[in-house]
């Protein structure tokens, strides 16, 4: 029986595989949207629901990410997902789960959102 660390590692690999499958042209558009939201939520340094809020704070990590993985996985063809899992496994050994470019892109996204909110709400 796998422990929680093994499950977390498997979920991290699956999210990486989903990110790869989301860029594949064989993936339907609606699955790409679900992948974008799920991967963005999983790797974002900013939680939409802060963790200090009781119960709801961890809901995005514990409920929404696995649910997004499940929904996205249902729409992605099996051969695309198999290729993406292999690439995810190879990439994990090469340069870690999330590359620097991805991390910087997500950080810039949140900075732009923050600036826009500041501009329109101030």
N, C-alpha and C positions, 0 to 999 in steps of 0.2 A: 504494500500500500504506500503510495507516494506521500511524502510530507508536504507541508505548505511551501517550502522553498522550491521543491521540484515542480510543484504546480505553478508557482510564480514564474519560474524559469521557462516552463512550457508556454505559459500565457504570453510572456515576453517574446518568445520565438514566434508564436502564432501572430502576434501583432506586427512583428517585423515582416513575416511572410505575407500578411494582409497588405501591408504598405507596398510590397513588391508586386503582389497580384493586382493591386489597385491601379498600377501604371501599365498593366498589360492590356493591349488593345482587344484581347479576347474577353475581357471582363465587361459585363453589361454596365451601362451608365448608372443605374440605380444602386448597384453594389459599390461602384466607385464613390458615390456620395456617402454611403454608410461607412465605407473604409476611411474616407477623409475625416469624417467626424470622429470615428472611433480612434484612429491613430493620433489625430490631433489631441484628443482628450487624454490618451495614454501617455504621450511624450511631452505634453505641455508642462512647463514649469509653474504655471498658474492654474489653480483649480477653479472651475466655475462656481463650485460650492466649497467654500473654505473648510478645511478639516476641523477647525475648532467648533463648528456648529454640531451639536450633538446629533448623532445618528445620520443625519443627512450629509454631513461632511465627508463621510467615508462611502456614501452611497454611489458616488460617481466612480470610485475606484473598485468597489466590490460588486456593484450591480451593473452599472452602465457599460463598463468596458467589456466584461464577458458577454453581456447581451448584444453589444455591437459586434463583437467577434462572431457570435452565433448567427446573427442576422446577415452580416456581410458574407460569411462562409456559405450560407445557403444559396446565395446568388452567383457564386463564383464557380465556374466549371472545375471538375476534379483534376483534369490535366494541368490547368493553370495553377491551381493550388499546390499540386505536387511539385511543379517546377519552382514555384515561389518558396516552398518550404526548403527545398534543396539549396536555393540561393541564400536563404536566410541562415541556414546552417553554415554554409561556406563563409558568408559575410561576418558571422559572429566570431569565427575563429580568426578572421583577417583584421577587422578594424573595430570590433565592438558592435553593440546592437544598433546604436544610433550614431551616424556619422556627424562630424562637426558641421557640415553644411546644413543638415537637417535641424540640428540644435539652433544654429544661428537664424535659420529661416523662421522657426517657431518663435524665437525670442523677438525677432523683428516684427512678426505678425502681431504679437501682443503689445509691443511698443506703439505700432501704428493704431491699433484699436484704442489704446490708452490716450494717445494724442487726439484722436477723433472724438472720443468721449469728452475729453477736457475742453476741446474747442466748441462742441455743440452744447454742452451742459453748463459751461461757465458764462 
